[in-house]
Amino acid sequence: MRHSLLVDRRALVAAIGAIALFAAIEIAWGRPPICPCGHVALWAGDPNSPENSQQLSDWYSLSHIIHGFLFYGLLWSVLPGRLRVWALPLAVVIEGGWELLENSPIIIDRYRAATIAVGYSGDSILNSMSDIVMMMIGFAFARRLPVWGTVALAIFFELLALAVIRDNLTLNVLMLVHPVDAIRVWQAGG
């Protein structure tokens, strides 16, 4: 039992170290540490606000929780036995890699061109690191819930975001990979 606790602690330290590394990279890139508006808020509920993707959480936080569900399922299925304890740090590395890619000029430009996020300028470092923590929360839920519960929660989050902001993880991926004009018009309220 002690051995598994030690490994769990080391894995958690590795995950936290990875988060610190991703934050350092974004600092080196010159990303804004907090919202350019000058304050920190727990929630930014208007997806069209300049505070979206700048504060601790927003409607897209649900997508990052779903990332945690997906990474847990994927890593649990591919990592054998004792290596599964390293699933969380690996998930953090995958999510952190996405955060770096998402905040690169190529993806920022793609969001502006292919989605309704015309004024998107990328995440603040605070939001980016919070997105990684949201993924970790999703990972922890998936670890505790039965598969059907995790799937039901993912569907609920997708439908909730779709109903409230006309966007979700599924549409976000679709519109980045293969934009559909009818969806873009619908998302814009047309």
Beta strands, then each sheet from edge to edge (+ up, - down):
end
